[in-house]
Amino acid sequence: MAYPVTKAAQQVVKELHGVVVSAGLMQKTVKVRVGGQKYNRKVQKMFTTPKSYLVHDPNSSLRTGDVVSIMPGTGGEEVPYVMVAGSFSDAGAVAEDDDGDDDVGAGTVATSSPG
């Protein structure tokens, strides 16, 4: 018989932090790369082993370069199987303001150097 405390402890999930590497190609889905390391005993060295996850983005608000926190989803859907738990930085706001022109935009100050 499982006690309520034991049942609650089993439901605790680990949040992962990663960077959005692909956004806007699939509806309400982004690809997030999570870093990791693996030790190779033969050469006695740590190697980076990044892992990519397809993450559900219900509002399609994430852009490439955003740092997000993800956690496992319900598992009822085939793809994606993790959900966005939170966003730490919003690179999308910077990407919307940058239209590729070299003109002075809102919020920037044009300065000229003497000489």
A tleap script that builds the chain and sets N, CA, C and O, in Angstrom:
source leaprc.protein.ff14SB
mol = sequence {
  NMET ALA TYR PRO VAL THR LYS ALA ALA GLN
  GLN VAL VAL LYS GLU LEU HIE GLY VAL VAL
  VAL SER ALA GLY LEU MET GLN LYS THR VAL
  LYS VAL ARG VAL GLY GLY GLN LYS TYR ASN
  ARG LYS VAL GLN LYS MET PHE THR THR PRO
  LYS SER TYR LEU VAL HIE ASP PRO ASN SER
  SER LEU ARG THR GLY ASP VAL VAL SER ILE
  MET PRO GLY THR GLY GLY GLU GLU VAL PRO
  TYR VAL MET VAL ALA GLY SER PHE SER ASP
  ALA GLY ALA VAL ALA GLU ASP ASP ASP GLY
  ASP ASP ASP VAL GLY ALA GLY THR VAL ALA
  THR SER SER PRO CGLY
}
set mol.1.N position { 0.846 -1.179 0.000 }
set mol.1.CA position { 0.000 0.000 0.000 }
set mol.1.C position { 0.888 1.238 0.000 }
set mol.1.O position { 1.782 1.371 0.835 }
set mol.2.N position { 0.638 2.129 -0.929 }
set mol.2.CA position { 1.446 3.336 -1.051 }
set mol.2.C position { 0.819 4.474 -0.254 }
set mol.2.O position { -0.383 4.727 -0.336 }
set mol.3.N position { 1.641 5.134 0.498 }
set mol.3.CA position { 1.185 6.279 1.273 }
set mol.3.C position { 1.122 7.511 0.377 }
set mol.3.O position { 1.792 7.550 -0.655 }
set mol.4.N position { 0.328 8.524 0.751 }
set mol.4.CA position { 0.236 9.735 -0.082 }
set mol.4.C position { 1.577 10.433 -0.279 }
set mol.4.O position { 1.834 11.001 -1.340 }
set mol.5.N position { 2.431 10.392 0.742 }
set mol.5.CA position { 3.741 11.035 0.622 }
set mol.5.C position { 4.597 10.302 -0.410 }
set mol.5.O position { 5.290 10.930 -1.210 }
set mol.6.N position { 4.545 8.980 -0.386 }
set mol.6.CA position { 5.306 8.191 -1.348 }
set mol.6.C position { 4.797 8.430 -2.760 }
set mol.6.O position { 5.583 8.539 -3.701 }
set mol.7.N position { 3.480 8.512 -2.905 }
set mol.7.CA position { 2.890 8.751 -4.214 }
set mol.7.C position { 3.289 10.125 -4.753 }
set mol.7.O position { 3.569 10.269 -5.944 }
set mol.8.N position { 3.316 11.131 -3.882 }
set mol.8.CA position { 3.708 12.478 -4.294 }
set mol.8.C position { 5.178 12.523 -4.676 }
set mol.8.O position { 5.557 13.232 -5.609 }
set mol.9.N position { 6.012 11.769 -3.960 }
set mol.9.CA position { 7.442 11.754 -4.262 }
set mol.9.C position { 7.710 11.103 -5.614 }
set mol.9.O position { 8.664 11.476 -6.297 }
set mol.10.N position { 6.893 10.147 -6.009 }
set mol.10.CA position { 7.080 9.490 -7.297 }
set mol.10.C position { 6.699 10.406 -8.453 }
set mol.10.O position { 7.182 10.223 -9.571 }
set mol.11.N position { 5.836 11.394 -8.197 }
set mol.11.CA position { 5.378 12.276 -9.248 }
set mol.11.C position { 6.302 13.468 -9.473 }
set mol.11.O position { 6.076 14.249 -10.397 }
set mol.12.N position { 7.325 13.623 -8.657 }
set mol.12.CA position { 8.261 14.728 -8.819 }
set mol.12.C position { 9.077 14.490 -10.090 }
set mol.12.O position { 9.649 13.418 -10.286 }
set mol.13.N position { 9.119 15.497 -10.934 }
set mol.13.CA position { 9.844 15.372 -12.193 }
set mol.13.C position { 11.000 16.364 -12.214 }
set mol.13.O position { 10.977 17.387 -11.530 }
set mol.14.N position { 11.991 16.041 -12.999 }
set mol.14.CA position { 13.164 16.893 -13.095 }
set mol.14.C position { 12.995 17.865 -14.255 }
set mol.14.O position { 12.671 17.464 -15.372 }
set mol.15.N position { 13.217 19.142 -13.979 }
set mol.15.CA position { 13.175 20.146 -15.039 }
set mol.15.C position { 14.546 20.239 -15.691 }
set mol.15.O position { 15.573 20.189 -15.014 }
set mol.16.N position { 14.551 20.373 -17.006 }
set mol.16.CA position { 15.782 20.546 -17.763 }
set mol.16.C position { 15.811 21.952 -18.335 }
set mol.16.O position { 14.765 22.529 -18.635 }
set mol.17.N position { 17.002 22.500 -18.485 }
set mol.17.CA position { 17.169 23.829 -19.053 }
set mol.17.C position { 17.890 23.686 -20.385 }
set mol.17.O position { 18.881 22.964 -20.495 }
set mol.18.N position { 17.383 24.382 -21.392 }
set mol.18.CA position { 17.984 24.280 -22.712 }
set mol.18.C position { 17.744 25.524 -23.541 }
set mol.18.O position { 17.130 26.488 -23.082 }
set mol.19.N position { 18.239 25.489 -24.771 }
set mol.19.CA position { 18.152 26.615 -25.696 }
set mol.19.C position { 17.328 26.183 -26.906 }
set mol.19.O position { 17.515 25.085 -27.431 }
set mol.20.N position { 16.422 27.042 -27.343 }
set mol.20.CA position { 15.612 26.764 -28.528 }
set mol.20.C position { 16.509 26.882 -29.756 }
set mol.20.O position { 17.099 27.935 -29.998 }
set mol.21.N position { 16.611 25.801 -30.532 }
set mol.21.CA position { 17.468 25.806 -31.714 }
set mol.21.C position { 16.667 25.850 -33.006 }
set mol.21.O position { 17.215 26.191 -34.054 }
set mol.22.N position { 15.380 25.511 -32.956 }
set mol.22.CA position { 14.547 25.542 -34.147 }
set mol.22.C position { 13.137 25.932 -33.739 }
set mol.22.O position { 12.520 25.278 -32.899 }
set mol.23.N position { 12.626 27.010 -34.345 }
set mol.23.CA position { 11.277 27.479 -34.025 }
set mol.23.C position { 10.601 27.962 -35.297 }
set mol.23.O position { 11.260 28.488 -36.194 }
set mol.24.N position { 9.284 27.784 -35.378 }
set mol.24.CA position { 8.521 28.275 -36.510 }
set mol.24.C position { 8.414 27.308 -37.668 }
set mol.24.O position { 7.749 27.620 -38.656 }
set mol.25.N position { 9.037 26.151 -37.590 }
set mol.25.CA position { 8.964 25.185 -38.680 }
set mol.25.C position { 7.811 24.203 -38.494 }
set mol.25.O position { 7.278 23.679 -39.472 }
set mol.26.N position { 7.425 23.951 -37.245 }
set mol.26.CA position { 6.312 23.061 -36.933 }
set mol.26.C position { 5.297 23.839 -36.113 }
set mol.26.O position { 5.671 24.725 -35.344 }
set mol.27.N position { 4.027 23.524 -36.265 }
set mol.27.CA position { 2.994 24.245 -35.540 }
set mol.27.C position { 3.063 23.919 -34.056 }
set mol.27.O position { 3.010 22.753 -33.665 }
set mol.28.N position { 3.181 24.953 -33.234 }
set mol.28.CA position { 3.176 24.852 -31.773 }
set mol.28.C position { 4.235 23.893 -31.234 }
set mol.28.O position { 4.049 23.296 -30.174 }
set mol.29.N position { 5.336 23.745 -31.953 }
set mol.29.CA position { 6.412 22.852 -31.530 }
set mol.29.C position { 7.746 23.514 -31.812 }
set mol.29.O position { 7.940 24.108 -32.873 }
set mol.30.N position { 8.672 23.412 -30.860 }
set mol.30.CA position { 10.030 23.914 -31.038 }
set mol.30.C position { 11.011 22.806 -30.677 }
set mol.30.O position { 10.670 21.873 -29.950 }
set mol.31.N position { 12.225 22.918 -31.187 }
set mol.31.CA position { 13.276 21.968 -30.839 }
set mol.31.C position { 14.205 22.633 -29.841 }
set mol.31.O position { 14.725 23.720 -30.092 }
set mol.32.N position { 14.412 21.972 -28.700 }
set mol.32.CA position { 15.243 22.504 -27.623 }
set mol.32.C position { 16.439 21.589 -27.434 }
set mol.32.O position { 16.288 20.371 -27.341 }
set mol.33.N position { 17.634 22.180 -27.377 }
set mol.33.CA position { 18.849 21.412 -27.135 }
set mol.33.C position { 19.257 21.556 -25.680 }
set mol.33.O position { 19.412 22.664 -25.167 }
set mol.34.N position { 19.427 20.409 -25.021 }
set mol.34.CA position { 19.819 20.359 -23.615 }
set mol.34.C position { 21.235 19.810 -23.557 }
set mol.34.O position { 21.533 18.784 -24.169 }
set mol.35.N position { 22.099 20.483 -22.830 }
set mol.35.CA position { 23.488 20.061 -22.734 }
set mol.35.C position { 23.667 18.881 -21.800 }
set mol.35.O position { 22.824 18.614 -20.943 }
set mol.36.N position { 24.753 18.191 -21.974 }
set mol.36.CA position { 25.074 17.064 -21.113 }
set mol.36.C position { 26.520 16.667 -21.315 }
set mol.36.O position { 27.161 17.078 -22.282 }
set mol.37.N position { 27.025 15.870 -20.398 }
set mol.37.CA position { 28.398 15.388 -20.503 }
set mol.37.C position { 28.432 13.900 -20.207 }
set mol.37.O position { 27.629 13.387 -19.427 }
set mol.38.N position { 29.375 13.214 -20.843 }
set mol.38.CA position { 29.549 11.793 -20.631 }
set mol.38.C position { 31.037 11.513 -20.477 }
set mol.38.O position { 31.860 12.063 -21.209 }
set mol.39.N position { 31.374 10.657 -19.525 }
set mol.39.CA position { 32.769 10.327 -19.252 }
set mol.39.C position { 33.164 9.085 -20.038 }
set mol.39.O position { 32.469 8.070 -19.999 }
set mol.40.N position { 34.286 9.168 -20.752 }
set mol.40.CA position { 34.830 8.039 -21.484 }
set mol.40.C position { 35.987 7.474 -20.672 }
set mol.40.O position { 37.005 8.138 -20.478 }
set mol.41.N position { 35.819 6.238 -20.199 }
set mol.41.CA position { 36.847 5.648 -19.330 }
set mol.41.C position { 38.127 5.316 -20.090 }
set mol.41.O position { 39.213 5.329 -19.510 }
set mol.42.N position { 38.007 5.020 -21.381 }
set mol.42.CA position { 39.188 4.615 -22.139 }
set mol.42.C position { 40.181 5.762 -22.278 }
set mol.42.O position { 41.381 5.563 -22.088 }
set mol.43.N position { 39.707 6.943 -22.601 }
set mol.43.CA position { 40.600 8.087 -22.748 }
set mol.43.C position { 40.589 8.976 -21.508 }
set mol.43.O position { 41.313 9.970 -21.450 }
set mol.44.N position { 39.772 8.622 -20.516 }
set mol.44.CA position { 39.676 9.344 -19.244 }
set mol.44.C position { 39.424 10.837 -19.472 }
set mol.44.O position { 40.183 11.700 -19.031 }
set mol.45.N position { 38.331 11.097 -20.177 }
set mol.45.CA position { 38.013 12.465 -20.539 }
set mol.45.C position { 36.493 12.631 -20.613 }
set mol.45.O position { 35.767 11.695 -20.948 }
set mol.46.N position { 36.027 13.847 -20.292 }
set mol.46.CA position { 34.609 14.168 -20.405 }
set mol.46.C position { 34.330 14.694 -21.814 }
set mol.46.O position { 35.103 15.492 -22.345 }
set mol.47.N position { 33.234 14.249 -22.414 }
set mol.47.CA position { 32.807 14.716 -23.720 }
set mol.47.C position { 31.402 15.294 -23.611 }
set mol.47.O position { 30.578 14.807 -22.837 }
set mol.48.N position { 31.136 16.344 -24.397 }
set mol.48.CA position { 29.800 16.926 -24.397 }
set mol.48.C position { 28.883 16.058 -25.252 }
set mol.48.O position { 29.246 15.641 -26.352 }
set mol.49.N position { 27.695 15.797 -24.730 }
set mol.49.CA position { 26.703 15.011 -25.449 }
set mol.49.C position { 25.366 15.738 -25.385 }
set mol.49.O position { 24.518 15.396 -24.561 }
set mol.50.N position { 25.161 16.744 -26.248 }
set mol.50.CA position { 23.881 17.447 -26.229 }
set mol.50.C position { 22.756 16.549 -26.729 }
set mol.50.O position { 22.967 15.665 -27.558 }
set mol.51.N position { 21.558 16.795 -26.208 }
set mol.51.CA position { 20.388 16.026 -26.598 }
set mol.51.C position { 19.289 16.999 -26.987 }
set mol.51.O position { 19.089 18.012 -26.317 }
set mol.52.N position { 18.579 16.701 -28.059 }
set mol.52.CA position { 17.515 17.582 -28.535 }
set mol.52.C position { 16.153 16.972 -28.230 }
set mol.52.O position { 15.959 15.761 -28.340 }
set mol.53.N position { 15.217 17.830 -27.846 }
set mol.53.CA position { 13.852 17.417 -27.551 }
set mol.53.C position { 12.892 18.255 -28.378 }
set mol.53.O position { 13.131 19.443 -28.598 }
set mol.54.N position { 11.809 17.643 -28.837 }
set mol.54.CA position { 10.714 18.387 -29.436 }
set mol.54.C position { 9.786 18.792 -28.302 }
set mol.54.O position { 9.308 17.945 -27.547 }
set mol.55.N position { 9.533 20.093 -28.188 }
set mol.55.CA position { 8.812 20.636 -27.041 }
set mol.55.C position { 7.545 21.329 -27.524 }
set mol.55.O position { 7.560 22.042 -28.527 }
set mol.56.N position { 6.456 21.115 -26.805 }
set mol.56.CA position { 5.174 21.743 -27.136 }
set mol.56.C position { 5.173 23.189 -26.664 }
set mol.56.O position { 5.425 23.466 -25.491 }
set mol.57.N position { 4.891 24.106 -27.577 }
set mol.57.CA position { 4.798 25.538 -27.283 }
set mol.57.C position { 3.378 25.980 -27.632 }
set mol.57.O position { 3.108 26.282 -28.795 }
set mol.58.N position { 2.460 26.028 -26.659 }
set mol.58.CA position { 1.048 26.261 -26.976 }
set mol.58.C position { 0.760 27.603 -27.640 }
set mol.58.O position { -0.179 27.691 -28.432 }
set mol.59.N position { 1.526 28.644 -27.350 }
set mol.59.CA position { 1.263 29.970 -27.912 }
set mol.59.C position { 2.130 30.295 -29.120 }
set mol.59.O position { 1.957 31.351 -29.729 }
set mol.60.N position { 3.042 29.428 -29.475 }
set mol.60.CA position { 4.017 29.670 -30.549 }
set mol.60.C position { 4.753 30.986 -30.321 }
set mol.60.O position { 4.973 31.751 -31.260 }
set mol.61.N position { 5.130 31.245 -29.079 }
set mol.61.CA position { 5.766 32.509 -28.723 }
set mol.61.C position { 7.283 32.408 -28.632 }
set mol.61.O position { 7.957 33.436 -28.566 }
set mol.62.N position { 7.837 31.205 -28.627 }
set mol.62.CA position { 9.282 31.052 -28.484 }
set mol.62.C position { 9.978 31.260 -29.820 }
set mol.62.O position { 9.449 30.909 -30.874 }
set mol.63.N position { 11.169 31.834 -29.758 }
set mol.63.CA position { 11.993 32.082 -30.938 }
set mol.63.C position { 13.347 31.401 -30.746 }
set mol.63.O position { 13.705 31.017 -29.632 }
set mol.64.N position { 14.083 31.257 -31.824 }
set mol.64.CA position { 15.404 30.647 -31.767 }
set mol.64.C position { 16.310 31.466 -30.858 }
set mol.64.O position { 16.393 32.687 -30.994 }
set mol.65.N position { 16.990 30.795 -29.932 }
set mol.65.CA position { 17.892 31.462 -29.004 }
set mol.65.C position { 17.309 31.665 -27.621 }
set mol.65.O position { 18.044 32.020 -26.699 }
set mol.66.N position { 16.011 31.452 -27.443 }
set mol.66.CA position { 15.402 31.599 -26.120 }
set mol.66.C position { 15.892 30.492 -25.196 }
set mol.66.O position { 16.046 29.347 -25.619 }
set mol.67.N position { 16.133 30.830 -23.946 }
set mol.67.CA position { 16.511 29.854 -22.933 }
set mol.67.C position { 15.241 29.465 -22.190 }
set mol.67.O position { 14.546 30.323 -21.645 }
set mol.68.N position { 14.937 28.158 -22.168 }
set mol.68.CA position { 13.690 27.691 -21.581 }
set mol.68.C position { 13.947 26.576 -20.579 }
set mol.68.O position { 15.003 25.943 -20.579 }
set mol.69.N position { 12.962 26.355 -19.734 }
set mol.69.CA position { 12.956 25.243 -18.802 }
set mol.69.C position { 11.876 24.281 -19.267 }
set mol.69.O position { 10.739 24.696 -19.490 }
set mol.70.N position { 12.209 22.997 -19.419 }
set mol.70.CA position { 11.239 22.029 -19.919 }
set mol.70.C position { 11.081 20.896 -18.919 }
set mol.70.O position { 11.978 20.625 -18.121 }
set mol.71.N position { 9.929 20.237 -18.972 }
set mol.71.CA position { 9.673 19.079 -18.121 }
set mol.71.C position { 8.834 18.080 -18.901 }
set mol.71.O position { 8.159 18.459 -19.858 }
set mol.72.N position { 8.862 16.804 -18.508 }
set mol.72.CA position { 8.095 15.789 -19.237 }
set mol.72.C position { 6.609 16.091 -19.220 }
set mol.72.O position { 6.077 16.585 -18.226 }
set mol.73.N position { 5.938 15.791 -20.332 }
set mol.73.CA position { 4.502 16.026 -20.446 }
set mol.73.C position { 3.699 14.831 -19.969 }
set mol.73.O position { 4.186 14.011 -19.191 }
set mol.74.N position { 2.466 14.742 -20.443 }
set mol.74.CA position { 1.564 13.688 -20.001 }
set mol.74.C position { 1.886 12.352 -20.639 }
set mol.74.O position { 1.596 11.310 -20.051 }
set mol.75.N position { 2.468 12.351 -21.806 }
set mol.75.CA position { 2.793 11.111 -22.484 }
set mol.75.C position { 1.650 10.593 -23.334 }
set mol.75.O position { 1.780 9.540 -23.957 }
set mol.76.N position { 0.524 11.311 -23.376 }
set mol.76.CA position { -0.612 10.892 -24.172 }
set mol.76.C position { -0.398 11.131 -25.653 }
set mol.76.O position { -0.995 10.442 -26.480 }
set mol.77.N position { 0.437 12.087 -26.002 }
set mol.77.CA position { 0.700 12.402 -27.395 }
set mol.77.C position { 1.972 11.697 -27.840 }
set mol.77.O position { 2.852 11.406 -27.030 }
set mol.78.N position { 2.058 11.427 -29.144 }
set mol.78.CA position { 3.266 10.780 -29.649 }
set mol.78.C position { 4.428 11.768 -29.666 }
set mol.78.O position { 5.480 11.501 -29.084 }
set mol.79.N position { 4.244 12.902 -30.326 }
set mol.79.CA position { 5.274 13.933 -30.405 }
set mol.79.C position { 4.575 15.251 -30.238 }
set mol.79.O position { 3.536 15.421 -30.876 }
set mol.80.N position { 5.002 16.159 -29.492 }
set mol.80.CA position { 6.139 16.172 -28.588 }
set mol.80.C position { 5.754 15.615 -27.218 }
set mol.80.O position { 4.575 15.591 -26.867 }
set mol.81.N position { 6.726 15.176 -26.460 }
set mol.81.CA position { 6.430 14.552 -25.180 }
set mol.81.C position { 6.921 15.369 -23.997 }
set mol.81.O position { 6.861 14.891 -22.864 }
set mol.82.N position { 7.396 16.566 -24.217 }
set mol.82.CA position { 7.774 17.452 -23.116 }
set mol.82.C position { 7.078 18.792 -23.300 }
set mol.82.O position { 6.712 19.167 -24.413 }
set mol.83.N position { 6.900 19.507 -22.197 }
set mol.83.CA position { 6.191 20.782 -22.208 }
set mol.83.C position { 7.126 21.883 -21.730 }
set mol.83.O position { 8.044 21.623 -20.953 }
set mol.84.N position { 6.901 23.105 -22.187 }
set mol.84.CA position { 7.670 24.253 -21.730 }
set mol.84.C position { 7.192 24.614 -20.336 }
set mol.84.O position { 6.003 24.858 -20.130 }
set mol.85.N position { 8.113 24.650 -19.372 }
set mol.85.CA position { 7.763 25.011 -17.999 }
set mol.85.C position { 7.935 26.503 -17.769 }
set mol.85.O position { 7.214 27.086 -16.960 }
set mol.86.N position { 8.874 27.130 -18.464 }
set mol.86.CA position { 9.100 28.562 -18.302 }
set mol.86.C position { 10.167 29.040 -19.255 }
set mol.86.O position { 10.929 28.250 -19.812 }
set mol.87.N position { 10.209 30.356 -19.436 }
set mol.87.CA position { 11.189 30.960 -20.326 }
set mol.87.C position { 12.016 31.952 -19.525 }
set mol.87.O position { 11.465 32.797 -18.819 }
set mol.88.N position { 13.337 31.856 -19.632 }
set mol.88.CA position { 14.222 32.723 -18.866 }
set mol.88.C position { 14.580 33.988 -19.622 }
set mol.88.O position { 14.632 35.066 -19.030 }
set mol.89.N position { 14.827 33.874 -20.920 }
set mol.89.CA position { 15.173 35.042 -21.723 }
set mol.89.C position { 14.270 35.074 -22.936 }
set mol.89.O position { 13.800 34.036 -23.401 }
set mol.90.N position { 14.033 36.260 -23.441 }
set mol.90.CA position { 13.129 36.414 -24.569 }
set mol.90.C position { 13.882 37.023 -25.739 }
set mol.90.O position { 13.904 38.243 -25.903 }
set mol.91.N position { 14.498 36.174 -26.554 }
set mol.91.CA position { 15.215 36.660 -27.729 }
set mol.91.C position { 14.243 37.031 -28.834 }
set mol.91.O position { 14.619 37.727 -29.777 }
set mol.92.N position { 12.993 36.577 -28.736 }
set mol.92.CA position { 11.997 36.889 -29.750 }
set mol.92.C position { 11.694 38.368 -29.819 }
set mol.92.O position { 11.419 38.887 -30.901 }
set mol.93.N position { 11.736 39.069 -28.686 }
set mol.93.CA position { 11.455 40.501 -28.680 }
set mol.93.C position { 12.534 41.258 -29.447 }
set mol.93.O position { 12.233 42.235 -30.132 }
set mol.94.N position { 13.774 40.822 -29.343 }
set mol.94.CA position { 14.861 41.465 -30.070 }
set mol.94.C position { 14.738 41.146 -31.552 }
set mol.94.O position { 14.981 42.014 -32.391 }
set mol.95.N position { 14.365 39.912 -31.890 }
set mol.95.CA position { 14.269 39.513 -33.289 }
set mol.95.C position { 13.138 40.242 -34.003 }
set mol.95.O position { 13.247 40.497 -35.202 }
set mol.96.N position { 12.057 40.586 -33.308 }
set mol.96.CA position { 10.948 41.290 -33.936 }
set mol.96.C position { 11.327 42.726 -34.279 }
set mol.96.O position { 10.874 43.249 -35.297 }
set mol.97.N position { 12.148 43.374 -33.455 }
set mol.97.CA position { 12.529 44.756 -33.694 }
set mol.97.C position { 13.554 44.879 -34.811 }
set mol.97.O position { 13.616 45.916 -35.472 }
set mol.98.N position { 14.352 43.857 -35.035 }
set mol.98.CA position { 15.409 43.911 -36.035 }
set mol.98.C position { 14.834 43.533 -37.393 }
set mol.98.O position { 14.511 42.370 -37.634 }
set mol.99.N position { 14.706 44.527 -38.288 }
set mol.99.CA position { 14.153 44.264 -39.611 }
set mol.99.C position { 15.226 44.194 -40.691 }
set mol.99.O position { 14.901 44.147 -41.878 }
set mol.100.N position { 16.494 44.186 -40.303 }
set mol.100.CA position { 17.580 44.063 -41.258 }
set mol.100.C position { 18.086 45.376 -41.803 }
set mol.100.O position { 19.087 45.394 -42.519 }
set mol.101.N position { 17.424 46.480 -41.488 }
set mol.101.CA position { 17.868 47.786 -41.962 }
set mol.101.C position { 18.990 48.301 -41.071 }
set mol.101.O position { 19.143 47.874 -39.927 }
set mol.102.N position { 19.764 49.220 -41.616 }
set mol.102.CA position { 20.812 49.850 -40.827 }
set mol.102.C position { 20.370 51.204 -40.316 }
set mol.102.O position { 21.190 51.990 -39.842 }
set mol.103.N position { 19.071 51.484 -40.408 }
set mol.103.CA position { 18.573 52.768 -39.933 }
set mol.103.C position { 18.470 52.764 -38.413 }
set mol.103.O position { 18.542 51.719 -37.765 }
set mol.104.N position { 18.300 53.963 -37.867 }
set mol.104.CA position { 18.182 54.098 -36.421 }
set mol.104.C position { 16.754 53.755 -36.049 }
set mol.104.O position { 15.810 54.381 -36.531 }
set mol.105.N position { 16.595 52.749 -35.181 }
set mol.105.CA position { 15.264 52.314 -34.779 }
set mol.105.C position { 14.868 52.923 -33.455 }
set mol.105.O position { 15.614 53.704 -32.864 }
set mol.106.N position { 13.700 52.562 -33.002 }
set mol.106.CA position { 13.200 53.072 -31.734 }
set mol.106.C position { 14.038 52.515 -30.596 }
set mol.106.O position { 14.381 51.333 -30.586 }
set mol.107.N position { 14.359 53.354 -29.657 }
set mol.107.CA position { 15.108 52.913 -28.489 }
set mol.107.C position { 16.612 52.988 -28.655 }
set mol.107.O position { 17.342 52.692 -27.708 }
set mol.108.N position { 17.102 53.373 -29.819 }
set mol.108.CA position { 18.541 53.498 -30.006 }
set mol.108.C position { 18.893 54.963 -30.189 }
set mol.108.O position { 18.089 55.753 -30.683 }
set mol.109.N position { 20.082 55.307 -29.794 }
set mol.109.CA position { 20.535 56.690 -29.876 }
set mol.109.C position { 21.672 56.759 -30.885 }
set mol.109.O position { 22.662 56.038 -30.764 }
set mol.110.N position { 21.529 57.628 -31.880 }
set mol.110.CA position { 22.576 57.806 -32.882 }
set mol.110.C position { 23.588 58.818 -32.358 }
set mol.110.O position { 23.225 59.926 -31.963 }
set mol.111.N position { 24.837 58.433 -32.359 }
set mol.111.CA position { 25.894 59.337 -31.903 }
set mol.111.C position { 26.911 59.485 -33.018 }
set mol.111.O position { 27.156 58.554 -33.784 }
set mol.112.N position { 27.485 60.643 -33.095 }
set mol.112.CA position { 28.540 60.859 -34.082 }
set mol.112.C position { 29.821 61.195 -33.334 }
set mol.112.O position { 29.823 61.964 -32.373 }
set mol.113.N position { 30.897 60.602 -33.800 }
set mol.113.CA position { 32.170 60.858 -33.142 }
set mol.113.C position { 32.816 62.091 -33.763 }
set mol.113.O position { 32.796 62.255 -34.983 }
set mol.114.N position { 33.384 62.954 -32.935 }
set mol.114.CA position { 34.033 64.147 -33.476 }
set mol.114.C position { 35.302 63.775 -34.239 }
set mol.114.O position { 36.031 62.859 -33.857 }
set mol.115.N position { 35.545 64.497 -35.310 }
set mol.115.CA position { 36.811 64.268 -35.977 }
set mol.115.C position { 36.760 64.109 -37.386 }
set mol.115.O position { 37.795 63.911 -38.023 }
savepdb mol mol.pdb
quit
